[in-house]
Amino acid sequence: MTTFPAIIEEAERLVRRLAADLTRIRDGECLCCYVARQLEEYPCDNTHRHSLRYRDAVAPRATALLDLLGRMGACCCDCEVLMNAYEPHRRFWTPEREDEPDGLVEIIESDWPEVLPTCAGVRRGTIHPCSNWIRHRRWCVRRTYVRP
């Protein structure tokens, strides 16, 4: 007869195995593709849980990942990686188009792709995105201070 603690242990093992399968990093998958795929399934929880999981599994020597992401504007969470640091390459965006409802011309701006392409792949150990992503360029003014 199976004891209650043994059933609990087996259930916990099953849950851990399923969680590992669901959050598995695919061979050659880049940081951005992994984070985007995970955010589709698991909403942002205001942490870098997906970025850190990727780093720990693929590039454990990249200890400054959070500092790098923070300098690119993704200082608080995973969704900021895709909002402030990187964006899909422009070749994947929906094109800008004109619509004429009721005789008025409405310009619909280009936007993120509805479905992201499969990861183009990166070498193991890197935290750089694949060629499907580009660095999001924020407009900022660099100030230099001159001593009087």
Beta strands, then each sheet from edge to edge (+ up, - down):
strand 1: 86-88
strand 2: 97-99
strand 3: 106-108
strand 4: 133-135
sheet 1: 1+ 4-
sheet 2: 2+ 3-
end
